[in-house]
Amino acid sequence: MAMDRRNYRQLVDTTVEIANKVGVADIVGRIVEDLKDESEPYRRMVMETIEKVVAKLGVSDIDAHLEELLIDGSLYAFQE
């Protein structure tokens, strides 16, 4: 899925719209662990999704634990 650009874009856009309805913390909380996936294209897609969700909706819903997971996942994704 992450390799196919058309599906990639649709998945990211759909996830952003779902986050718009249910909230940032719910969506980011579900996908943050995917930042540690083996597949680099998938990690990139997850990072772009989180970036777009946060840019559109802000970070007010994100608690300290989720913030830690985001930082940890981001560091892992960029170190690989």
Biopython code that builds the backbone (N, CA, C, O; Angstrom):
import numpy as np
from Bio.PDB.StructureBuilder import StructureBuilder

atoms = [
    (1, "MET", "N", (0.829, -1.191, 0.000)),
    (1, "MET", "CA", (0.000, 0.000, 0.000)),
    (1, "MET", "C", (0.876, 1.258, 0.000)),
    (1, "MET", "O", (0.579, 2.215, -0.716)),
    (2, "ALA", "N", (1.927, 1.265, 0.777)),
    (2, "ALA", "CA", (2.771, 2.457, 0.871)),
    (2, "ALA", "C", (3.553, 2.707, -0.406)),
    (2, "ALA", "O", (4.023, 3.820, -0.644)),
    (3, "MET", "N", (3.693, 1.676, -1.226)),
    (3, "MET", "CA", (4.454, 1.830, -2.463)),
    (3, "MET", "C", (3.600, 2.397, -3.604)),
    (3, "MET", "O", (4.137, 3.002, -4.532)),
    (4, "ASP", "N", (2.315, 2.212, -3.546)),
    (4, "ASP", "CA", (1.412, 2.681, -4.591)),
    (4, "ASP", "C", (0.977, 4.111, -4.255)),
    (4, "ASP", "O", (0.240, 4.325, -3.291)),
    (5, "ARG", "N", (1.427, 5.083, -5.041)),
    (5, "ARG", "CA", (1.216, 6.499, -4.727)),
    (5, "ARG", "C", (-0.260, 6.892, -4.638)),
    (5, "ARG", "O", (-0.632, 7.705, -3.791)),
    (6, "ARG", "N", (-1.110, 6.318, -5.511)),
    (6, "ARG", "CA", (-2.514, 6.695, -5.495)),
    (6, "ARG", "C", (-3.187, 6.226, -4.200)),
    (6, "ARG", "O", (-3.901, 6.989, -3.550)),
    (7, "ASN", "N", (-2.954, 4.986, -3.842)),
    (7, "ASN", "CA", (-3.516, 4.466, -2.594)),
    (7, "ASN", "C", (-2.902, 5.159, -1.385)),
    (7, "ASN", "O", (-3.586, 5.425, -0.396)),
    (8, "TYR", "N", (-1.626, 5.446, -1.469)),
    (8, "TYR", "CA", (-0.902, 6.140, -0.403)),
    (8, "TYR", "C", (-1.601, 7.455, -0.086)),
    (8, "TYR", "O", (-1.924, 7.736, 1.068)),
    (9, "ARG", "N", (-1.831, 8.256, -1.123)),
    (9, "ARG", "CA", (-2.458, 9.568, -0.950)),
    (9, "ARG", "C", (-3.868, 9.429, -0.389)),
    (9, "ARG", "O", (-4.251, 10.175, 0.511)),
    (10, "GLN", "N", (-4.643, 8.484, -0.911)),
    (10, "GLN", "CA", (-6.013, 8.288, -0.441)),
    (10, "GLN", "C", (-6.037, 7.852, 1.012)),
    (10, "GLN", "O", (-6.882, 8.307, 1.783)),
    (11, "LEU", "N", (-5.123, 6.977, 1.393)),
    (11, "LEU", "CA", (-5.070, 6.502, 2.773)),
    (11, "LEU", "C", (-4.710, 7.633, 3.726)),
    (11, "LEU", "O", (-5.325, 7.773, 4.783)),
    (12, "VAL", "N", (-3.727, 8.433, 3.364)),
    (12, "VAL", "CA", (-3.335, 9.566, 4.213)),
    (12, "VAL", "C", (-4.496, 10.552, 4.346)),
    (12, "VAL", "O", (-4.820, 10.979, 5.455)),
    (13, "ASP", "N", (-5.119, 10.914, 3.236)),
    (13, "ASP", "CA", (-6.225, 11.875, 3.270)),
    (13, "ASP", "C", (-7.417, 11.342, 4.064)),
    (13, "ASP", "O", (-8.045, 12.086, 4.817)),
    (14, "THR", "N", (-7.725, 10.064, 3.897)),
    (14, "THR", "CA", (-8.835, 9.464, 4.627)),
    (14, "THR", "C", (-8.553, 9.439, 6.121)),
    (14, "THR", "O", (-9.442, 9.726, 6.923)),
    (15, "THR", "N", (-7.338, 9.103, 6.499)),
    (15, "THR", "CA", (-6.971, 9.076, 7.918)),
    (15, "THR", "C", (-7.061, 10.468, 8.532)),
    (15, "THR", "O", (-7.488, 10.613, 9.677)),
    (16, "VAL", "N", (-6.666, 11.486, 7.785)),
    (16, "VAL", "CA", (-6.775, 12.867, 8.273)),
    (16, "VAL", "C", (-8.244, 13.230, 8.492)),
    (16, "VAL", "O", (-8.574, 13.872, 9.489)),
    (17, "GLU", "N", (-9.113, 12.837, 7.594)),
    (17, "GLU", "CA", (-10.541, 13.135, 7.743)),
    (17, "GLU", "C", (-11.156, 12.372, 8.909)),
    (17, "GLU", "O", (-12.012, 12.907, 9.613)),
    (18, "ILE", "N", (-10.733, 11.133, 9.121)),
    (18, "ILE", "CA", (-11.223, 10.376, 10.278)),
    (18, "ILE", "C", (-10.764, 11.052, 11.564)),
    (18, "ILE", "O", (-11.535, 11.161, 12.518)),
    (19, "ALA", "N", (-9.520, 11.504, 11.595)),
    (19, "ALA", "CA", (-9.006, 12.211, 12.775)),
    (19, "ALA", "C", (-9.797, 13.487, 13.024)),
    (19, "ALA", "O", (-9.994, 13.887, 14.171)),
    (20, "ASN", "N", (-10.240, 14.114, 11.967)),
    (20, "ASN", "CA", (-11.049, 15.322, 12.088)),
    (20, "ASN", "C", (-12.355, 15.029, 12.828)),
    (20, "ASN", "O", (-12.869, 15.884, 13.549)),
    (21, "LYS", "N", (-12.885, 13.827, 12.649)),
    (21, "LYS", "CA", (-14.148, 13.453, 13.283)),
    (21, "LYS", "C", (-13.970, 12.868, 14.686)),
    (21, "LYS", "O", (-14.759, 13.168, 15.582)),
    (22, "VAL", "N", (-12.944, 12.038, 14.885)),
    (22, "VAL", "CA", (-12.809, 11.349, 16.173)),
    (22, "VAL", "C", (-11.755, 11.943, 17.095)),
    (22, "VAL", "O", (-11.763, 11.658, 18.292)),
    (23, "GLY", "N", (-10.858, 12.753, 16.575)),
    (23, "GLY", "CA", (-9.858, 13.392, 17.418)),
    (23, "GLY", "C", (-8.438, 12.940, 17.116)),
    (23, "GLY", "O", (-8.196, 11.826, 16.654)),
    (24, "VAL", "N", (-7.532, 13.826, 17.387)),
    (24, "VAL", "CA", (-6.114, 13.607, 17.102)),
    (24, "VAL", "C", (-5.558, 12.451, 17.928)),
    (24, "VAL", "O", (-4.892, 11.568, 17.387)),
    (25, "ALA", "N", (-5.823, 12.452, 19.227)),
    (25, "ALA", "CA", (-5.219, 11.463, 20.119)),
    (25, "ALA", "C", (-5.623, 10.046, 19.739)),
    (25, "ALA", "O", (-4.797, 9.136, 19.801)),
    (26, "ASP", "N", (-6.862, 9.843, 19.352)),
    (26, "ASP", "CA", (-7.317, 8.496, 18.988)),
    (26, "ASP", "C", (-6.574, 7.965, 17.769)),
    (26, "ASP", "O", (-6.100, 6.829, 17.777)),
    (27, "ILE", "N", (-6.473, 8.766, 16.741)),
    (27, "ILE", "CA", (-5.828, 8.317, 15.504)),
    (27, "ILE", "C", (-4.320, 8.196, 15.687)),
    (27, "ILE", "O", (-3.730, 7.179, 15.321)),
    (28, "VAL", "N", (-3.704, 9.208, 16.240)),
    (28, "VAL", "CA", (-2.251, 9.165, 16.423)),
    (28, "VAL", "C", (-1.881, 8.037, 17.377)),
    (28, "VAL", "O", (-0.867, 7.367, 17.179)),
    (29, "GLY", "N", (-2.686, 7.821, 18.404)),
    (29, "GLY", "CA", (-2.432, 6.733, 19.347)),
    (29, "GLY", "C", (-2.449, 5.370, 18.688)),
    (29, "GLY", "O", (-1.722, 4.465, 19.099)),
    (30, "ARG", "N", (-3.275, 5.219, 17.669)),
    (30, "ARG", "CA", (-3.367, 3.931, 16.971)),
    (30, "ARG", "C", (-2.238, 3.708, 15.982)),
    (30, "ARG", "O", (-1.859, 2.563, 15.737)),
    (31, "ILE", "N", (-1.694, 4.768, 15.409)),
    (31, "ILE", "CA", (-0.682, 4.570, 14.362)),
    (31, "ILE", "C", (0.748, 4.884, 14.806)),
    (31, "ILE", "O", (1.689, 4.650, 14.049)),
    (32, "VAL", "N", (0.923, 5.407, 16.012)),
    (32, "VAL", "CA", (2.261, 5.830, 16.446)),
    (32, "VAL", "C", (3.243, 4.651, 16.501)),
    (32, "VAL", "O", (4.425, 4.826, 16.204)),
    (33, "GLU", "N", (2.780, 3.474, 16.869)),
    (33, "GLU", "CA", (3.680, 2.315, 16.949)),
    (33, "GLU", "C", (4.165, 1.883, 15.564)),
    (33, "GLU", "O", (5.194, 1.217, 15.441)),
    (34, "ASP", "N", (3.424, 2.263, 14.532)),
    (34, "ASP", "CA", (3.822, 1.905, 13.172)),
    (34, "ASP", "C", (5.051, 2.674, 12.704)),
    (34, "ASP", "O", (5.609, 2.364, 11.652)),
    (35, "LEU", "N", (5.478, 3.671, 13.469)),
    (35, "LEU", "CA", (6.716, 4.375, 13.137)),
    (35, "LEU", "C", (7.929, 3.465, 13.304)),
    (35, "LEU", "O", (9.015, 3.786, 12.823)),
    (36, "LYS", "N", (7.749, 2.334, 13.982)),
    (36, "LYS", "CA", (8.847, 1.387, 14.195)),
    (36, "LYS", "C", (8.742, 0.171, 13.269)),
    (36, "LYS", "O", (9.400, -0.844, 13.496)),
    (37, "ASP", "N", (7.931, 0.275, 12.249)),
    (37, "ASP", "CA", (7.761, -0.819, 11.294)),
    (37, "ASP", "C", (9.043, -1.030, 10.489)),
    (37, "ASP", "O", (9.842, -0.107, 10.330)),
    (38, "GLU", "N", (9.231, -2.232, 9.989)),
    (38, "GLU", "CA", (10.429, -2.548, 9.204)),
    (38, "GLU", "C", (10.453, -1.845, 7.851)),
    (38, "GLU", "O", (11.525, -1.530, 7.334)),
    (39, "SER", "N", (9.292, -1.601, 7.283)),
    (39, "SER", "CA", (9.199, -1.031, 5.943)),
    (39, "SER", "C", (9.372, 0.488, 5.972)),
    (39, "SER", "O", (8.568, 1.201, 6.573)),
    (40, "GLU", "N", (10.422, 0.973, 5.322)),
    (40, "GLU", "CA", (10.669, 2.406, 5.300)),
    (40, "GLU", "C", (9.560, 3.197, 4.594)),
    (40, "GLU", "O", (9.154, 4.242, 5.101)),
    (41, "PRO", "N", (9.060, 2.735, 3.446)),
    (41, "PRO", "CA", (7.954, 3.484, 2.814)),
    (41, "PRO", "C", (6.720, 3.572, 3.717)),
    (41, "PRO", "O", (6.026, 4.589, 3.725)),
    (42, "TYR", "N", (6.452, 2.516, 4.469)),
    (42, "TYR", "CA", (5.312, 2.537, 5.386)),
    (42, "TYR", "C", (5.552, 3.519, 6.529)),
    (42, "TYR", "O", (4.652, 4.268, 6.908)),
    (43, "ARG", "N", (6.772, 3.513, 7.078)),
    (43, "ARG", "CA", (7.099, 4.477, 8.148)),
    (43, "ARG", "C", (6.955, 5.908, 7.640)),
    (43, "ARG", "O", (6.463, 6.781, 8.355)),
    (44, "ARG", "N", (7.389, 6.144, 6.400)),
    (44, "ARG", "CA", (7.263, 7.471, 5.811)),
    (44, "ARG", "C", (5.796, 7.881, 5.687)),
    (44, "ARG", "O", (5.436, 9.028, 5.953)),
    (45, "MET", "N", (4.963, 6.936, 5.281)),
    (45, "MET", "CA", (3.540, 7.205, 5.135)),
    (45, "MET", "C", (2.909, 7.521, 6.495)),
    (45, "MET", "O", (2.097, 8.440, 6.606)),
    (46, "VAL", "N", (3.278, 6.765, 7.514)),
    (46, "VAL", "CA", (2.759, 7.011, 8.864)),
    (46, "VAL", "C", (3.200, 8.386, 9.356)),
    (46, "VAL", "O", (2.405, 9.126, 9.934)),
    (47, "MET", "N", (4.466, 8.726, 9.127)),
    (47, "MET", "CA", (4.974, 10.028, 9.559)),
    (47, "MET", "C", (4.247, 11.160, 8.843)),
    (47, "MET", "O", (3.896, 12.162, 9.467)),
    (48, "GLU", "N", (4.019, 11.012, 7.555)),
    (48, "GLU", "CA", (3.290, 12.038, 6.810)),
    (48, "GLU", "C", (1.857, 12.172, 7.317)),
    (48, "GLU", "O", (1.329, 13.280, 7.413)),
    (49, "THR", "N", (1.240, 11.058, 7.636)),
    (49, "THR", "CA", (-0.128, 11.083, 8.163)),
    (49, "THR", "C", (-0.174, 11.827, 9.490)),
    (49, "THR", "O", (-1.026, 12.691, 9.693)),
    (50, "ILE", "N", (0.731, 11.494, 10.383)),
    (50, "ILE", "CA", (0.770, 12.164, 11.689)),
    (50, "ILE", "C", (1.036, 13.653, 11.493)),
    (50, "ILE", "O", (0.405, 14.490, 12.138)),
    (51, "GLU", "N", (1.962, 13.980, 10.610)),
    (51, "GLU", "CA", (2.285, 15.378, 10.338)),
    (51, "GLU", "C", (1.051, 16.150, 9.852)),
    (51, "GLU", "O", (0.784, 17.259, 10.315)),
    (52, "LYS", "N", (0.308, 15.560, 8.923)),
    (52, "LYS", "CA", (-0.873, 16.244, 8.389)),
    (52, "LYS", "C", (-1.986, 16.359, 9.426)),
    (52, "LYS", "O", (-2.661, 17.386, 9.499)),
    (53, "VAL", "N", (-2.181, 15.319, 10.224)),
    (53, "VAL", "CA", (-3.207, 15.352, 11.268)),
    (53, "VAL", "C", (-2.891, 16.457, 12.273)),
    (53, "VAL", "O", (-3.769, 17.238, 12.640)),
    (54, "VAL", "N", (-1.648, 16.521, 12.713)),
    (54, "VAL", "CA", (-1.240, 17.523, 13.702)),
    (54, "VAL", "C", (-1.298, 18.930, 13.101)),
    (54, "VAL", "O", (-1.710, 19.873, 13.776)),
    (55, "ALA", "N", (-0.893, 19.075, 11.849)),
    (55, "ALA", "CA", (-0.927, 20.393, 11.207)),
    (55, "ALA", "C", (-2.364, 20.895, 11.069)),
    (55, "ALA", "O", (-2.628, 22.086, 11.229)),
    (56, "LYS", "N", (-3.280, 19.993, 10.774)),
    (56, "LYS", "CA", (-4.674, 20.396, 10.564)),
    (56, "LYS", "C", (-5.429, 20.599, 11.877)),
    (56, "LYS", "O", (-6.242, 21.515, 11.992)),
    (57, "LEU", "N", (-5.157, 19.734, 12.879)),
    (57, "LEU", "CA", (-5.992, 19.728, 14.083)),
    (57, "LEU", "C", (-5.276, 20.158, 15.363)),
    (57, "LEU", "O", (-5.929, 20.392, 16.380)),
    (58, "GLY", "N", (-3.972, 20.265, 15.331)),
    (58, "GLY", "CA", (-3.240, 20.701, 16.513)),
    (58, "GLY", "C", (-2.881, 19.549, 17.433)),
    (58, "GLY", "O", (-3.169, 18.388, 17.140)),
    (59, "VAL", "N", (-2.250, 19.883, 18.548)),
    (59, "VAL", "CA", (-1.749, 18.868, 19.477)),
    (59, "VAL", "C", (-2.398, 18.937, 20.852)),
    (59, "VAL", "O", (-1.888, 18.344, 21.802)),
    (60, "SER", "N", (-3.491, 19.636, 20.973)),
    (60, "SER", "CA", (-4.100, 19.818, 22.290)),
    (60, "SER", "C", (-4.602, 18.516, 22.908)),
    (60, "SER", "O", (-4.680, 18.415, 24.132)),
    (61, "ASP", "N", (-4.943, 17.519, 22.094)),
    (61, "ASP", "CA", (-5.439, 16.234, 22.608)),
    (61, "ASP", "C", (-4.325, 15.287, 23.036)),
    (61, "ASP", "O", (-4.585, 14.301, 23.726)),
    (62, "ILE", "N", (-3.098, 15.570, 22.638)),
    (62, "ILE", "CA", (-1.996, 14.636, 22.864)),
    (62, "ILE", "C", (-1.480, 14.784, 24.290)),
    (62, "ILE", "O", (-1.073, 15.868, 24.708)),
    (63, "ASP", "N", (-1.503, 13.660, 25.042)),
    (63, "ASP", "CA", (-1.024, 13.686, 26.425)),
    (63, "ASP", "C", (0.483, 13.382, 26.471)),
    (63, "ASP", "O", (1.107, 13.142, 25.437)),
    (64, "ALA", "N", (1.048, 13.395, 27.666)),
    (64, "ALA", "CA", (2.493, 13.233, 27.824)),
    (64, "ALA", "C", (2.966, 11.857, 27.354)),
    (64, "ALA", "O", (4.030, 11.747, 26.744)),
    (65, "HIS", "N", (2.195, 10.818, 27.628)),
    (65, "HIS", "CA", (2.594, 9.469, 27.222)),
    (65, "HIS", "C", (2.617, 9.337, 25.699)),
    (65, "HIS", "O", (3.557, 8.777, 25.135)),
    (66, "LEU", "N", (1.594, 9.845, 25.048)),
    (66, "LEU", "CA", (1.539, 9.797, 23.594)),
    (66, "LEU", "C", (2.650, 10.646, 22.984)),
    (66, "LEU", "O", (3.204, 10.297, 21.941)),
    (67, "GLU", "N", (2.966, 11.743, 23.626)),
    (67, "GLU", "CA", (4.073, 12.591, 23.168)),
    (67, "GLU", "C", (5.391, 11.825, 23.228)),
    (67, "GLU", "O", (6.208, 11.911, 22.311)),
    (68, "GLU", "N", (5.597, 11.074, 24.315)),
    (68, "GLU", "CA", (6.796, 10.246, 24.442)),
    (68, "GLU", "C", (6.877, 9.213, 23.331)),
    (68, "GLU", "O", (7.932, 9.013, 22.729)),
    (69, "LEU", "N", (5.739, 8.550, 23.063)),
    (69, "LEU", "CA", (5.705, 7.547, 21.997)),
    (69, "LEU", "C", (6.011, 8.170, 20.637)),
    (69, "LEU", "O", (6.694, 7.562, 19.813)),
    (70, "LEU", "N", (5.509, 9.375, 20.401)),
    (70, "LEU", "CA", (5.772, 10.070, 19.143)),
    (70, "LEU", "C", (7.249, 10.392, 18.975)),
    (70, "LEU", "O", (7.826, 10.178, 17.909)),
    (71, "ILE", "N", (7.842, 10.899, 20.021)),
    (71, "ILE", "CA", (9.266, 11.244, 19.965)),
    (71, "ILE", "C", (10.102, 9.991, 19.769)),
    (71, "ILE", "O", (11.023, 9.976, 18.953)),
    (72, "ASP", "N", (9.783, 8.936, 20.517)),
    (72, "ASP", "CA", (10.513, 7.674, 20.400)),
    (72, "ASP", "C", (10.381, 7.088, 18.994)),
    (72, "ASP", "O", (11.372, 6.667, 18.396)),
    (73, "GLY", "N", (9.168, 7.064, 18.478)),
    (73, "GLY", "CA", (8.936, 6.536, 17.142)),
    (73, "GLY", "C", (9.607, 7.366, 16.066)),
    (73, "GLY", "O", (10.142, 6.827, 15.098)),
    (74, "SER", "N", (9.577, 8.680, 16.237)),
    (74, "SER", "CA", (10.218, 9.569, 15.259)),
    (74, "SER", "C", (11.727, 9.351, 15.245)),
    (74, "SER", "O", (12.336, 9.276, 14.177)),
    (75, "LEU", "N", (12.317, 9.253, 16.399)),
    (75, "LEU", "CA", (13.761, 9.007, 16.470)),
    (75, "LEU", "C", (14.122, 7.676, 15.822)),
    (75, "LEU", "O", (15.104, 7.578, 15.088)),
    (76, "TYR", "N", (13.324, 6.662, 16.099)),
    (76, "TYR", "CA", (13.584, 5.341, 15.503)),
    (76, "TYR", "C", (13.465, 5.417, 13.980)),
    (76, "TYR", "O", (14.315, 4.897, 13.257)),
    (77, "ALA", "N", (12.412, 6.062, 13.505)),
    (77, "ALA", "CA", (12.164, 6.140, 12.061)),
    (77, "ALA", "C", (13.298, 6.866, 11.343)),
    (77, "ALA", "O", (13.688, 6.465, 10.246)),
    (78, "PHE", "N", (13.827, 7.920, 11.940)),
    (78, "PHE", "CA", (14.879, 8.678, 11.281)),
    (78, "PHE", "C", (16.261, 8.058, 11.452)),
    (78, "PHE", "O", (17.167, 8.353, 10.674)),
    (79, "GLN", "N", (16.436, 7.206, 12.454)),
    (79, "GLN", "CA", (17.722, 6.544, 12.634)),
    (79, "GLN", "C", (17.894, 5.399, 11.646)),
    (79, "GLN", "O", (19.017, 5.079, 11.258)),
    (80, "GLU", "N", (16.806, 4.787, 11.243)),
    (80, "GLU", "CA", (16.874, 3.637, 10.330)),
    (80, "GLU", "C", (17.282, 4.037, 8.961)),
    (80, "GLU", "O", (17.386, 3.188, 8.075)),
]
sb = StructureBuilder()
sb.init_structure("model")
sb.init_model(0)
sb.init_chain("A")
sb.init_seg("    ")
for serial, (resi, resn, name, xyz) in enumerate(atoms, 1):
    if name == "N":
        sb.init_residue(resn, " ", resi, " ")
    sb.init_atom(name, np.array(xyz, "f"), 0.0, 1.0, " ", f" {name:<3s}", serial, name[0])
structure = sb.get_structure()
